[in-house]
């Protein structure tokens, strides 16, 4: 039996060192957003801060829809301002999803990303191609210290920023 580090062991050590140094997430270019739509990132999975920037950039766009895919109790406990609820577990979810405007821009979120991952794939198969998916759901949004509203969805949101 040889003593020392095998080639495979050395390769694994290098991979672990790189992952430790750079983290497990993919590296993304820092994008400064403005109301100019050309500054928006590609549709798909976006981290919380980038989702926050997208919401800011598309805030006044009448074709932008922020969809919260959680249940009513989850929404009341804390949601993103100006969200519309489309309960993933509702018996009408599939029909309501298929009735969405194909020309609109969507940002979807749930608690941790499981429901949005499934909904995103369905939305793509239905021809809704302008969809952002909040990576990590509202759980990661809150962990980043981004603002949430408490109570029912309404124009009178009580938005707060969670304490860090």
PyMOL commands that set and color helices and strands:
alter all, ss='L'
color gray80, all
select helices_A, chain A and resi 7-22+37-39+48-58+72-77+93-98+114-125+137-143
alter helices_A, ss='H'
color red, helices_A
select strands_A, chain A and resi 44-46+64-68+84-85+105-109+131-134+147-150+158-161
alter strands_A, ss='S'
color yellow, strands_A
deselect
rebuild
show_as cartoon
